[in-house]
Amino acid sequence: MKNIVIVGATSAIAIACAREWAAKGARFFLVARNQERMEQVAADLTARGAASAIAYRLDIDKLDDHAAMLADCAAHMDSIDIVLVASGTLPDQAACQSDPAVAVREFHTNALSLIALLTPIANRLEAQRHGTLAVISSVAGDRGRPSNYLYGSAKAALQAFLEGLRARLFKVGVHVVDIKPGFVATPMTEGLPLPGPLVATPEKVAKDIVRGIDRKKDVLYTPWFWWAIMLIIRNVPRFVFKRASL
């Protein structure tokens, strides 16, 4: 039986992952802002075979509240096998361009608040000398594109943090997975003009994540073809890239 902590537990991808683990009898500590929705998720997971599912309300942007959440988690789980961090927003690039306060707020939510939370989580996993820390970033972090460079810059910062953290924790038996989804059909992307053939379901992405964690992947592009797409995008010369509308 695995002990699993999920931050951002009400996201579509997180729920799909949790359902995969619930079928195997996992125990959950769920963290999110929406208490009512979390309670629904917890009940759903228990019905699907989870040994238990505890819900803890946290606004990840409130850094001073992180310690209390982690203490409550420690009281319920003396050991953690997997931490999945799925928190984040999809900013309006135009709003970020026009209002510095919006830009800073979105960067805080998508990078700084996560780094603040991941630091004590990493320390706990380091102390127990085992476990997996899996964090959902995005393919957007691979290169700053004009359509979403505030979001991309936050994810790039997160990815650099995870790379260093991976090298640090590898030496003590803890694995760090950077999960980079492409377009996923979730409430967060609803209404956006996404290219249909490139859009994956949360269930498909969840299966890739669970498999990637089991296989101790360092970086996971999901679906797999995003690895090739981003390889091309990363290698477009700057003099060409700055003229593109991506």
N, C-alpha and C positions, 0 to 999 in steps of 0.2 A: 504494500500500500504506500503510495507516494504522497508526501505533504507538498502542496502546491499553493503558492501565493500568487494572486493575479491582481495587478494594479491597473485600473482602467477596466474593471471586470464587466462593465455593461456595454463595452464596444462589441460590435458584431463579430469581429475576428476573435476577440477574447472569449466570447460566449461559445463560438464554434470550437475553439481549442479545448475549452473546459468540458464540453460535451464529449469530446474524444477521450479525455482522461477520466471523466465520470464513469464511463462504461467499464473502466478498469478498476473502479472502486477507490479512487483517490480521495484524499481529504483536502478541503479548500479553505483558504482565508482570502476572502474577496474584498477588494478595496475600490471604491468609486464615490462620486459625488451624490448620485441619485439613490437614496436609501430605499425608496419604494421599488424601483426597478431592480436593485440588487437583491432584495428579498425575493422577488419573482425569479431571478436567475438562480438563487440559492435553492429554492423549492424545485425548480426544473432539474437542477443537477442531482439533487437527492433522489428525485423520481427516476432519474436515469442510471442510478447505481452508485452515486458518490457516498462515501462513508459518512461524511459530514460537510457542511458548507456554512461558514461563519461570515457574516457581512459586517464591514466596518466602513462608516462614512468618512471620507476625507476629500477635501479640496486640495489637490496637490500643489496649487499655487501658494497655499498658506504654509510656508516652510516651518513655522514654529509648531505646527501640529504633527509634523512627521514623526517626532520622537514618541509621542503617545501612541500612535498607530503601531509603530514597530515594537513598542513594549507590550501592547495587547497581543500582537502576533506571536511574540516570544512566549507569552503566557499560555497560548493555545497550542503552539508547535515548538517542541524542544529542538527539532531538527527540520531543515527545509531541503527538499530535493530539487524543486524547480521554482524560480521566480520568473513570471512573465509580466513584463511591463508594456502595457498597450495604451497608455494615456497619450492624448494629443488633440490638437484642433487643426482644422484646415483654414488658414487665414485668408481673408480677402486681400489680395495683393494691392488693389487700387486703394483700399482704405489704409493699408500700411504705408503706402507711398505718400498719402496726403496728410497723415496724422502720426507724428513720431510716437505719441503715447500708445497708439494701437500697435505700432511696430514693436515697441519695447514689450508691451504686454504679451503679444503673441510669441515673441522670442523667449520670454520668460517661461511661458507655458510649455513650449515645445523643446526647450533646451535646458534652461537654468534650473527649473523646478525638478526636472528629471535627474539632472546631475546631483542636485542636493539630496534627492532621495536615494539614488543609486550608491552614493558614497557610504552611508551606514549599512545599507544592505550588503554591499561588497565586503565590508568589514566583518559582518556576521558570518557570511559564507566563508571568508578567509579563516575565521576562528574555528569553524567546524570542519574545515579542510575537505569539503566536498560540496557538490551541488552544481546546478546550472542556472545562470542568469541570462535570460533571453529578453531582448529589448526590440520592440518594433520601431524602426526608424523609417526610412523611405528611399526609394530610388532617387527622389528629388535631391537628396544630399550629395549625389555623385557629381553634380555640376549645377552652377547657378544659372537658371534659365529666366528670361525676363517675365514669364507668366507667373512665376511663384518663387522669386529669389529670397523673399523673407523666410518662407517655409523651408526652402532648400538650405539656406544658411544655418537655420536652427538645427536641421537634421545633420548637416555636415559637422557642426560642432559636436553633436551627440555621437556621431560615428567616430570622430577622432578620439573622443573620451573613451568610447568602448574599446577601441583598438589598444590604447594604452592599458586600460583596465584588464583586457584579455591577457596581455603579456605579463602583467603583474600577478594575476590570480592563477594562471596556468601552473606556476611553480608550486602552488599549494593544493593542486587537485581540483580547482574550481574552473568550470568552463563558461565562457561568455559568447553568446550568439548574437550577432547583429542581423536582424531580420529586415529585409528591404522589399516590401511589397510594391508592385506597380499599381495599376488602377484596380480597385476593388469595389464591387457594388454594395455599398453600405449607406446608412442614413447620412453619413458625413459627405458622401459624394453625390447624393440624390439631387437630380436636377442639373448636374454639370454635363456639358456636351462631350462625353467621353467616347473614344473610338471603340465601338462594340466588340470587335474581335480581340481586343487587348484587355477587356474587363473580365476579372475573375470573380467567383463567388467567395464569400467568407469561408464556406465549407472546404473549398479547394485549397485556399490559402492555409487554413487550419491544419489540414492533413500534411501539407508541406512543412509547416512549423513543427508539428509533433514529430514527424520523421526526421527533420533536421536536428532537433534537440537530441533525439535518440542516437543519431549518427555523429553527434558532436561537431556539427558544422561550425566554422568560424563566422562566415558570412553567408546568408541565405537569401538569394533572389527568388521571389515567388510571384507568379509562376516562373518557371525556370528560364523562359525566353527573355526575361528582362535582363539577364546577365549579358546576352548578346546585344540587346538594344542599347544598354548603357555603355557597353564597351565602345560601340560606334560613337555615341554622343560624347563620351569623354575624350575621344581622339579626333574630333572635328577641330581643325586649326582655329585659333582664336579669331583670325581675320575673317574667317568664314562664319564662325559661330555668332559673332556680334551682329551680323547682318540677318541672322535667322529669326524667325518668330516662333519660338518653342515655348 
